[in-house]
Amino acid sequence: MAAPASIARRLRAGLAVLSAVVLAMLASLALAGSASAHAELDSSAPGDGASLAQAPRQLVLRLSESVELSASTISISDGDGHTMPTGALRLTRAPGAGTEAPVTLVVDLPTLGRGDYRVDWRTLSSDDLHVTQGVLVFGVGTTTDGASAVRSAAAQPRPSTVEAATRWVGLLALGVALGCVTLLVLLSRVQHVAGVGRPVRRRLLGVASPAAWTALVAGLVLPVTQAAGAGGDVGATLRRLLLTGAYAPRWWLHQAALACLVLAVRAARHRADDADAAEHSRRLGVVAGACAVVACTTATLMGHGGARAASRPLLVVVESSHVLAALLWTGSVVAAAVVLTAPRRPGAAGLRSAVLRRFGAVAAGCVAVMVVTGLLLAGRRIATLDALVHSTYGVTLLVKCAVGLLAGLLGLVSSVALRPPWAARVGLYRAPQRWAGRLLPWEGLLVVGALGAAAVLAASAPASGPRWAVAHPPALLVGGNAGDLVETVRVKPDRPGANFVSVDVFDSRRPAPGPVRSVEVTLRGPTGSTQSAPAVTAGGSTWLVAGSQLTAGVWHIGVRASRSGLPDATASYRWVVPDPAARQVTGVAAAPLTRWTDPAAAVVGLAALAGLAGALHRRRRPRVEAGTADVEDGGDRAEDGAAGAHAAAVSAPPALEGAGVR
């Protein structure tokens, strides 16, 4: 039977994994809606595609969240492409609004004559330092169809290569440092570390130290690359971001956590050869774990999870858990591929097998947390299945999942090869343990690629903003009652530009108290602009308004019918003018992605809990075979003991004691 202390350690590790999975599952019930960390354009005045009788004096852009004024630019050009001068750009927000509240960008326009005008705008989100840009077209005294021609140009910019590379280096370095510490803690639990384990410990600390320093430097460089990518006054943007606002305390705390990790690894490196080095490794594990939690949480708050973080704390917990699990798994695999496969000293193979077997439980827990939290996040970062396959963010996520799945399969094969009882159960009776050593470098390359895809995701705009909102099929007609009158309204051709609005008015009473003398139609557009016009009779009960200039979006059509001797009958109807450039998606592709991701996360979470319970039950169940404990645990200890005896025999001569790996 396994020793009580060993059972207690495994039980504590299992409870840690269980807590993470349960927390992620509970979060799936509490999360609602989608969060966008990019500043999206809610509305503008003039609106996109608007046709104005008089030239506007100001351009107003209403954005979904706070942006940096020093990194914001707005330019306007006429129909010939000539750029026109504008006034100073101003940033306003509602009185008493917080730093994450929606804001408005206002700029004074020059005197505009008759013609079409194009507005190019670009800004930088205060939460995650991501660039948002767009294009608007409006006409003065002319008819323009700006919305249909501009939507593709108003797409989110491609992720910055420099920013993505900086994020990838920072994540990989932090993951490798945490992975080295994880392997150190596992190494301290192996009994035969003398002689064979000491050079491995030194090598792990030798890799962890520069990795931690690299993560610290990457954290310093990241805001510089983001501010430079947005343009404008880079120095002013950095000063405001790093000294004031919501981004500043998050960044400083992130860097402080990385600095603490650097100091902790450096201190442990100086004590690598001490007699109680194993105890120092465990203490380093506690400090590194605390630093990792802080670093991953602050990294989340500086990224997509920073938007409306105060109102969505569980979303921050889910994303932080996802990042931490991914870094532990990725970093441990890379560290093991670099360090554990290098030693050629006799006894190193047994030590590697013992450490990797213990790492299997850590890897299984990390993968379970990654899958559950990843499914929850995907449903809130991507609006629909259509957005998943057509957006840069969605395609990158699919690539990341494919690479991660392949890496997980290689890890599973290695785990089976390291455990002969498991190999026997699946039919691999002769699975050599050297498979783990040969597959480990390939698994490391794959997880590094998956981490690179994750860095691109962090630098990309989620496919959940207004651009990816589900488009509705155009309506044929709308109608209702206005007192005793029954009305139906149609808009033709129902696209941006000139349209005909027809209203059919029927009196439901017989005999009718009086004929309809006149009908007035009022149109209120998406930007709040209104236009009213009297309708002319088109014969019978049909009244018509010709030449109404409509833009894509939601319109409210007010109808006032007048009759002699009776009060006017008024009613308002909602009409959506579709955007020709938008994807008219219906059916399965238009359904929210959470319809599939949330149930899948629950199923995976329950399966992980069931697997954890089964593993704990097998560990505690006594199996007496030839005077040993259960086959799996006893086999591990027997092999560890054999490797330890071999290592002790080889390391007995004083000349070999303390020999390191060059």
Secondary structure, DSSP 4 states (H G I P E B T S, - for coil): ---HHHHHHHHHHHHHHHHHHHHHHHHHHH--S----S--EEEEESPTT-EESS--SEEEEEESS-B-GGG-EEEEEETT--EE-----EEEE-TT--TTS-EEEEEE-----SEEEEEEEEEEBTTT--EEEEEEEEEESS---HHHHHTTTTSPPPPPHHHHHHHHHHHHHHHHHHHHHHHHHHHHT-TT-TTTHHHHHHHHHHHHHHHHHHHHHHHHHHHHHHHHHH-S-HHHHHHHHHHSTTHHHHHHHHHHHHHHHHHHHHHHHHTTTSTTHHHHHHHHHHHHHHHHHHHHHHHHHTTGGGTTTTT-HHHHHHHHHHHHHHHHHHHHHHHIIIIITS--STTHHHHHHHHHHHHHHHHHHHHHHHHHHHHHHHHHHB-BHHHHHHSHHHHHHHHHHHHHHHHHHHHHHHHHHH-HHHHHHTT-TT--THHHHHHHHHHHHHHHHHHHHHHHHHHS--BTSGGGSPPPPPPS-EEEEETTEEEEEEEES-SSEEEEEEEEEEE-SSS-SS-EEEEEEEEE-TTS-EEEEEEEE-STTEEEEEEEEE-SEEEEEEEEEEETTEEEEEEEEEEEE--TTS----GGGGSBTHHHHHHHHHHHHHHHHHHHHHHHHHHHS---BTTBS-HHHHHHHHHHHHHHHHHHHHT-SGGGTT----
